[in-house]
Amino acid sequence: MKLTATIKLLPNEEQRQYLYQTLERANAACNWISEQAWDTRTFNTTRLHHLTYYAVRSDFDLGAQITVRCIGKVIQAYKLDKNTERLFKKLGGIPFDSHNLTFKTDQRAVVIWSVGGRLTIPFTTGAGQLALLEHQQGESDLIYRKGAFYLFTTCDVPDDIPIDVEGFLGVDLGVKNKEKQNGD
C-alpha cells in the first residue's frame, strides 16, 4: 500500500535560502511552461518537453531532472482542466525523484538538488515516519509551509507489514438502530 511520510527539513540559513530560491525559480519555470502550453494548446508531455526543455534549462538555470519534473507538474495541472490557463504559486511544492533527492536515513539527512548545488540537510521525523522511509519509493514533494520546509514522500509499504497506529479514527456510518420499546 502507498503511504506518505512527512519529513521536516532542518536547513541552516544558507541552505534555507537555496531551497527558497529553488522553489521560487522552479515555479517561475512552471508558469512559463504553462504559458507556452496554453498559447500553443500543447498538453502532451513529449510535445511540451520538446517545446520548452532547452529554454527552461538556459533561461531559468535549472538542472535537467528538475526541468523534467516542472514539465510534468504543468502536464498534471492541465489534466484537470484544459479550459483554464494554469498558474503556480511562487512557493508551490515541487516534485523530486531519486535523480535529485537521496535519503540518508541512518544519518537522518537528505541530499537534495538546489539552485546552489546539492545540499546535505538534516531532517527530523517521528519513529513511525522514519520506519516508513525504509519503503520510500518514487516521488517526494518539497513543500514550504509556515516558514518551514518539508518533504512529503511516497512509501510503498508491503501489505503484510503491520503499521503501529498512533491514534485512531471513529466513523459514524449514520445507521440508526431502533430501540426496543415496552419489552418488545
C-alpha positions as CSV (number, residue, x, y, z in Angstrom):
1,M,0.0,0.0,0.0
2,K,1.2,3.5,-0.7
3,L,1.6,5.8,2.3
4,T,3.1,9.3,2.6
5,A,5.9,10.0,5.1
6,T,6.3,13.6,6.3
7,I,9.8,14.8,6.9
8,K,10.7,18.2,8.4
9,L,14.0,19.6,7.0
10,L,16.4,21.4,9.3
11,P,18.4,23.6,6.9
12,N,21.0,26.1,8.0
13,E,20.4,29.7,6.9
14,E,22.4,29.3,3.6
15,Q,20.6,26.1,2.7
16,R,17.3,27.7,3.6
17,Q,17.9,30.4,1.1
18,Y,18.9,27.9,-1.6
19,L,15.7,25.9,-1.0
20,Y,13.6,29.0,-1.1
21,Q,15.2,30.2,-4.4
22,T,14.8,26.7,-5.8
23,L,11.0,26.7,-5.2
24,E,10.8,30.3,-6.5
25,R,12.7,29.6,-9.7
26,A,11.1,26.2,-10.4
27,N,7.6,27.7,-10.0
28,A,8.5,30.6,-12.3
29,A,9.6,28.0,-14.8
30,C,6.3,26.1,-14.3
31,N,4.4,29.4,-15.0
32,W,6.4,29.9,-18.2
33,I,5.9,26.3,-19.3
34,S,2.2,26.7,-18.6
35,E,2.1,29.8,-20.7
36,Q,3.7,28.0,-23.6
37,A,1.4,25.1,-23.2
38,W,-1.7,27.4,-23.1
39,D,-0.6,29.5,-26.1
40,T,0.1,26.6,-28.3
41,R,-2.5,24.2,-26.8
42,T,0.2,21.7,-26.2
43,F,-0.9,19.3,-23.4
44,N,1.1,16.2,-24.4
45,T,4.2,15.5,-22.3
46,T,6.5,14.7,-25.1
47,R,5.5,17.7,-27.2
48,L,5.6,20.1,-24.3
49,H,9.1,18.7,-23.4
50,H,10.4,19.3,-26.9
51,L,8.8,22.8,-26.9
52,T,10.2,24.0,-23.6
53,Y,13.0,21.9,-22.2
54,Y,16.1,23.7,-23.6
55,A,14.7,27.2,-23.0
56,V,13.9,26.3,-19.3
57,R,17.3,24.9,-18.8
58,S,19.0,28.0,-20.1
59,D,16.6,30.8,-19.1
60,F,15.9,29.5,-15.6
61,D,19.2,27.8,-15.0
62,L,17.6,24.6,-13.7
63,G,19.0,21.1,-13.7
64,A,17.9,18.5,-16.2
65,Q,15.8,16.5,-13.8
66,I,14.1,19.4,-12.1
67,T,13.2,20.8,-15.5
68,V,11.6,17.4,-16.4
69,R,9.7,17.5,-13.1
70,C,8.4,21.0,-13.8
71,I,7.1,20.0,-17.2
72,G,5.4,17.0,-15.5
73,K,3.9,19.3,-12.9
74,V,2.4,21.5,-15.7
75,I,1.0,18.5,-17.6
76,Q,-0.6,17.2,-14.4
77,A,-2.3,20.5,-13.8
78,Y,-3.7,20.6,-17.4
79,K,-5.1,17.0,-17.0
80,L,-7.6,18.5,-14.5
81,D,-8.8,21.2,-16.9
82,K,-7.6,22.3,-20.4
83,N,-10.0,25.2,-20.5
84,T,-8.2,27.4,-17.9
85,E,-4.6,28.5,-18.0
86,R,-2.8,27.1,-15.1
87,L,-0.8,29.4,-12.8
88,F,1.5,28.2,-10.0
89,K,2.2,29.9,-6.6
90,K,5.6,31.4,-6.1
91,L,6.5,28.9,-3.4
92,G,4.3,26.0,-4.5
93,G,5.5,22.4,-3.9
94,I,7.9,20.9,-6.4
95,P,8.4,17.2,-7.1
96,F,11.7,15.5,-6.7
97,D,12.7,11.9,-7.5
98,S,15.7,9.6,-7.0
99,H,17.7,11.6,-9.6
100,N,17.8,14.7,-7.5
101,L,17.0,13.5,-3.9
102,T,18.5,10.9,-1.8
103,F,17.5,9.9,1.8
104,K,20.3,9.1,4.2
105,T,18.1,7.6,6.9
106,D,21.0,6.3,9.1
107,Q,22.3,9.9,9.2
108,R,18.8,11.5,9.3
109,A,19.7,13.6,6.4
110,V,18.7,14.2,2.7
111,V,20.9,15.1,-0.2
112,I,18.8,17.4,-2.4
113,W,19.4,19.3,-5.6
114,S,19.0,23.1,-5.3
115,V,20.0,26.1,-7.4
116,G,23.1,26.3,-5.1
117,G,24.1,22.7,-5.9
118,R,23.5,19.5,-4.0
119,L,22.8,20.2,-0.3
120,T,23.0,17.7,2.6
121,I,20.3,18.7,5.0
122,P,19.4,17.1,8.3
123,F,15.8,16.2,9.0
124,T,13.6,15.3,11.9
125,T,10.6,13.0,12.0
126,G,8.8,10.6,14.3
127,A,9.7,6.9,14.7
128,G,6.7,5.8,12.6
129,Q,7.6,8.1,9.7
130,L,11.2,7.0,9.9
131,A,10.1,3.4,9.6
132,L,8.1,4.3,6.5
133,L,11.2,5.7,4.9
134,E,12.6,2.1,4.7
135,H,10.0,1.7,1.9
136,Q,10.5,5.1,0.2
137,Q,9.9,4.8,-3.5
138,G,9.0,7.2,-6.2
139,E,8.3,10.9,-5.9
140,S,8.8,13.3,-3.0
141,D,7.4,16.9,-2.9
142,L,9.4,19.7,-1.4
143,I,6.9,21.9,0.4
144,Y,7.3,25.3,2.2
145,R,4.7,25.8,4.9
146,K,4.5,28.3,7.7
147,G,8.2,29.1,7.4
148,A,9.5,25.5,7.4
149,F,10.5,23.1,4.6
150,Y,9.0,19.6,4.4
151,L,9.4,16.6,2.2
152,F,6.2,14.6,1.6
153,T,7.5,11.3,0.2
154,T,5.8,8.2,-1.2
155,C,6.4,5.0,0.6
156,D,5.3,1.6,-0.9
157,V,4.7,-0.5,2.2
158,P,4.0,-4.2,1.7
159,D,0.5,-5.1,2.8
160,D,1.7,-7.8,5.1
161,I,3.8,-5.4,7.3
162,P,1.8,-4.2,10.3
163,I,2.0,-0.5,11.0
164,D,1.9,0.9,14.5
165,V,-1.1,3.2,14.8
166,E,-0.5,6.3,16.8
167,G,-4.2,7.2,17.0
168,F,-7.5,6.1,15.6
169,L,-10.4,7.4,13.8
170,G,-14.0,6.6,14.6
171,V,-16.5,6.7,11.8
172,D,-20.3,7.4,12.2
173,L,-22.0,5.5,9.4
174,G,-25.3,7.2,10.1
175,V,-27.0,3.9,10.9
176,K,-29.9,4.2,13.4
177,N,-30.9,1.2,15.4
178,K,-34.5,1.1,16.7
179,E,-34.6,0.7,20.4
180,K,-36.9,-1.9,21.8
181,Q,-39.8,-0.3,23.5
182,N,-42.1,-1.8,26.1
183,G,-40.4,-5.1,26.3
184,D,-40.9,-5.9,22.5
